[in-house]
Amino acid sequence: MSADRPFALTIAGLDPSGSAGILADIKTFEQHKVTGFAISTANTIQTENQFYEIQWTDLSFVIRSIETLFLNYKISVAKIGIVSSLHDLNRIVSTIKLLSPSTKIVWDPVLKSTTKFEFMNIENRLDLNKILSKIDLITPNHLEMEILFPDFILKEYQFSTNVLLKGGHNKKALGRDHLFLKDEILELLPSGKNCFEKHGSGCVLSSAIASNLALNLTIKEACKNAKIYIENYLSSTTTLIGYHYV
């Protein structure tokens, strides 16, 4: 294992199609020359076209896995995907911060599958804000943004963390992302490249951001670089499964 590469960890579901979840994340880490570790929060039965079933991993097993990795490696960034509840998310985030306060955390809030299967229900917004204050960046799309922040108004909202609002579901400005930092809001515009819908594109984008953060880039730089990576991925094929390359 090369000592030159930083370590990044994905804590997310296993998609057997390899297009989303920890398999997609590991592919993305490797393309960025980041050493990737993975902990599965759930096993799923799905293809790129259809979601069928999920079997959640016991939280105590996930926590023990996190503890083992952090006690043996200096992990620069942790990317979190699907988890079953805010309670589980809080336990995961709190464990990471306790073991390694300097580790950056990126949460891709996968709340529903494209076939409307609900992974997580946002029960308590006070709990949500407390959790978000421990996270460095979240990457919701417009549908997830409506669930997380139902009273959100562009340029008039104060978040307890940095937010990359993805533009993939924005019919009015497709592909135009908004990055909300503590002191500024940035628009990340699409390049005009011919892109096609992909299963797991949110996973790929968030793990590309995590990779760039592991390489010591700022959040702003990481998001800009990750946008280039995801556009290459989206344009790589006309099917729902794409090719990974930098």
C-alpha positions as CSV (number, residue, x, y, z in Angstrom):
1,M,0.0,0.0,0.0
2,S,1.5,3.3,-1.1
3,A,2.5,5.7,1.6
4,D,2.1,8.5,-0.9
5,R,-1.7,8.2,-1.2
6,P,-4.1,9.6,1.4
7,F,-6.8,7.4,2.9
8,A,-10.5,7.9,2.2
9,L,-13.4,5.9,3.6
10,T,-16.9,5.4,2.2
11,I,-19.7,4.3,4.5
12,A,-22.6,3.5,2.3
13,G,-24.7,0.8,0.7
14,L,-23.6,-2.1,-1.6
15,D,-25.2,-1.8,-5.0
16,P,-24.4,-5.1,-6.9
17,S,-24.6,-3.3,-10.2
18,G,-21.5,-1.4,-9.2
19,S,-23.0,1.9,-10.4
20,A,-23.8,3.4,-6.9
21,G,-22.8,3.0,-3.3
22,I,-19.4,1.7,-2.1
23,L,-18.4,0.1,-5.4
24,A,-18.9,3.3,-7.3
25,D,-17.1,5.2,-4.5
26,I,-14.1,2.9,-4.5
27,K,-13.8,3.2,-8.3
28,T,-13.8,7.0,-8.0
29,F,-11.2,7.0,-5.2
30,E,-8.9,4.9,-7.3
31,Q,-9.1,7.1,-10.3
32,H,-8.1,10.0,-8.1
33,K,-5.1,8.0,-6.7
34,V,-6.6,7.9,-3.2
35,T,-6.5,4.7,-1.2
36,G,-10.1,3.8,-0.5
37,F,-11.7,1.8,2.3
38,A,-15.4,0.8,2.5
39,I,-17.9,-0.1,5.1
40,S,-21.3,-1.3,4.0
41,T,-24.4,0.1,5.7
42,A,-26.7,-2.1,3.7
43,N,-26.9,-4.9,1.1
44,T,-29.3,-4.2,-1.7
45,I,-30.8,-6.1,-4.5
46,Q,-31.0,-3.8,-7.5
47,T,-29.9,-3.1,-11.1
48,E,-29.2,0.2,-12.7
49,N,-32.9,0.2,-13.7
50,Q,-34.8,-1.1,-10.7
51,F,-34.5,-1.2,-6.9
52,Y,-35.9,-4.4,-5.3
53,E,-34.8,-4.9,-1.7
54,I,-32.5,-3.7,1.1
55,Q,-31.0,-5.4,4.1
56,W,-29.6,-3.0,6.7
57,T,-26.3,-3.7,8.4
58,D,-26.5,-3.8,12.2
59,L,-25.4,-0.4,13.5
60,S,-23.0,-1.9,16.1
61,F,-21.2,-3.8,13.4
62,V,-20.8,-0.6,11.4
63,I,-19.5,1.3,14.4
64,R,-17.0,-1.5,15.2
65,S,-15.8,-1.4,11.6
66,I,-15.3,2.4,11.8
67,E,-13.4,2.0,15.1
68,T,-11.1,-0.7,13.6
69,L,-10.2,1.4,10.6
70,F,-9.6,4.6,12.4
71,L,-7.5,2.9,15.0
72,N,-5.2,1.5,12.3
73,Y,-5.1,4.3,9.6
74,K,-5.1,8.0,9.4
75,I,-8.2,8.6,7.3
76,S,-8.4,12.1,5.7
77,V,-12.0,12.0,4.6
78,A,-15.1,10.0,5.2
79,K,-18.0,10.0,2.7
80,I,-21.3,8.8,4.0
81,G,-24.2,7.5,1.8
82,I,-27.4,5.7,2.7
83,V,-28.1,5.2,6.4
84,S,-31.4,4.0,7.9
85,S,-32.1,6.9,10.3
86,L,-30.8,10.2,11.7
87,H,-29.9,8.3,14.9
88,D,-27.6,6.0,12.9
89,L,-26.1,9.0,11.0
90,N,-25.4,10.8,14.3
91,R,-23.7,7.7,15.8
92,I,-21.5,7.3,12.7
93,V,-20.6,11.0,12.5
94,S,-20.0,11.3,16.3
95,T,-17.8,8.2,16.3
96,I,-15.6,9.5,13.4
97,K,-15.2,12.9,15.1
98,L,-14.4,11.3,18.4
99,L,-11.7,9.1,16.9
100,S,-10.3,11.7,14.4
101,P,-11.5,15.3,14.8
102,S,-9.5,16.4,11.8
103,T,-11.2,13.9,9.4
104,K,-13.5,15.8,7.0
105,I,-17.0,14.3,6.4
106,V,-19.0,14.5,3.3
107,W,-22.7,13.3,3.4
108,D,-24.6,12.5,0.3
109,P,-28.1,12.5,1.7
110,V,-29.7,9.7,-0.4
111,L,-33.2,9.8,1.1
112,K,-35.1,8.0,-1.7
113,S,-34.1,5.8,-4.6
114,T,-35.1,6.8,-8.1
115,T,-37.9,4.3,-7.8
116,K,-39.2,6.1,-4.7
117,F,-38.0,3.6,-2.1
118,E,-37.5,5.6,1.1
119,F,-34.1,5.0,2.8
120,M,-34.4,7.7,5.6
121,N,-37.2,9.7,7.1
122,I,-36.3,13.1,8.5
123,E,-38.0,12.9,11.9
124,N,-36.6,15.7,13.9
125,R,-35.1,18.9,12.3
126,L,-33.4,20.0,15.6
127,D,-31.5,16.7,15.5
128,L,-30.7,17.2,11.9
129,N,-29.2,20.6,12.4
130,K,-27.0,19.3,15.3
131,I,-25.7,16.5,13.1
132,L,-25.1,18.8,10.2
133,S,-22.9,21.0,12.4
134,K,-20.5,18.1,12.6
135,I,-20.3,17.5,8.9
136,D,-18.1,19.5,6.5
137,L,-20.3,19.3,3.3
138,I,-23.6,17.8,2.2
139,T,-24.5,17.2,-1.4
140,P,-28.3,17.1,-1.9
141,N,-30.2,17.4,-5.2
142,H,-33.2,19.6,-5.5
143,L,-35.7,16.9,-4.4
144,E,-33.5,16.1,-1.3
145,M,-33.2,19.8,-0.6
146,E,-36.9,20.2,-0.3
147,I,-37.0,17.4,2.3
148,L,-34.1,18.6,4.3
149,F,-34.9,22.3,4.2
150,P,-38.6,22.7,3.2
151,D,-38.5,26.5,3.7
152,F,-35.3,27.0,1.7
153,I,-35.1,30.1,-0.4
154,L,-32.1,30.6,-2.6
155,K,-29.6,33.3,-1.1
156,E,-31.8,33.7,2.0
157,Y,-31.0,30.6,4.0
158,Q,-28.4,30.0,6.7
159,F,-27.1,26.5,6.9
160,S,-25.2,24.8,9.8
161,T,-22.8,23.3,7.3
162,N,-21.5,23.8,3.7
163,V,-24.0,22.7,1.1
164,L,-23.5,21.8,-2.6
165,L,-27.0,22.0,-4.1
166,K,-26.8,19.8,-7.3
167,G,-28.5,21.0,-10.4
168,G,-29.2,17.6,-12.0
169,H,-32.9,17.8,-11.1
170,N,-33.3,21.5,-11.7
171,K,-35.5,21.7,-14.8
172,K,-35.1,25.5,-15.0
173,A,-31.3,25.4,-15.0
174,L,-30.2,21.8,-15.6
175,G,-26.6,21.1,-14.4
176,R,-26.2,24.4,-12.6
177,D,-25.0,23.7,-9.0
178,H,-24.9,26.2,-6.1
179,L,-22.2,25.9,-3.5
180,F,-23.2,27.5,-0.1
181,L,-20.1,28.3,2.0
182,K,-20.1,30.2,5.2
183,D,-19.3,33.6,3.6
184,E,-20.3,33.2,-0.1
185,I,-22.5,31.4,-2.6
186,L,-20.9,30.1,-5.8
187,E,-22.6,29.0,-9.0
188,L,-20.9,26.1,-10.7
189,L,-22.0,26.1,-14.3
190,P,-22.2,23.1,-16.7
191,S,-19.5,23.0,-19.4
192,G,-22.0,22.3,-22.2
193,K,-20.7,18.7,-22.6
194,N,-23.3,16.2,-23.9
195,C,-24.3,14.4,-20.7
196,F,-26.6,11.5,-20.1
197,E,-28.5,10.4,-17.0
198,K,-26.6,7.8,-14.9
199,H,-27.6,5.6,-12.0
200,G,-25.5,6.5,-8.9
201,S,-24.2,9.9,-10.3
202,G,-24.7,11.5,-6.9
203,C,-22.5,8.8,-5.3
204,V,-19.8,9.4,-7.9
205,L,-19.9,13.2,-7.4
206,S,-19.7,13.1,-3.6
207,S,-16.9,10.6,-3.7
208,A,-15.0,12.7,-6.2
209,I,-15.4,15.6,-3.9
210,A,-14.1,13.5,-1.0
211,S,-11.2,12.4,-3.1
212,N,-10.2,16.0,-3.8
213,L,-10.5,16.9,-0.1
214,A,-8.3,14.0,0.8
215,L,-5.7,15.5,-1.6
216,N,-5.8,18.7,0.5
217,L,-7.9,20.8,-1.8
218,T,-10.4,23.3,-0.4
219,I,-14.1,22.6,-0.5
220,K,-14.4,25.1,-3.4
221,E,-11.6,23.5,-5.4
222,A,-12.9,20.0,-4.6
223,C,-16.4,20.8,-5.9
224,K,-15.0,22.4,-9.1
225,N,-12.8,19.5,-9.8
226,A,-15.5,17.0,-9.0
227,K,-17.9,18.7,-11.4
228,I,-15.4,18.1,-14.2
229,Y,-15.1,14.4,-13.2
230,I,-18.9,13.9,-13.0
231,E,-19.4,15.5,-16.4
232,N,-16.8,13.1,-17.9
233,Y,-18.7,10.2,-16.2
234,L,-22.1,11.4,-17.4
235,S,-20.8,11.8,-21.0
236,S,-18.9,8.5,-21.1
237,T,-21.9,6.4,-22.3
238,T,-25.5,6.8,-23.4
239,T,-26.6,4.1,-20.9
240,L,-27.3,4.3,-17.1
241,I,-23.9,2.8,-16.4
242,G,-20.9,5.0,-17.0
243,Y,-17.1,4.7,-17.3
244,H,-14.8,6.1,-14.7
245,Y,-11.8,8.2,-15.8
246,V,-10.2,11.5,-14.8
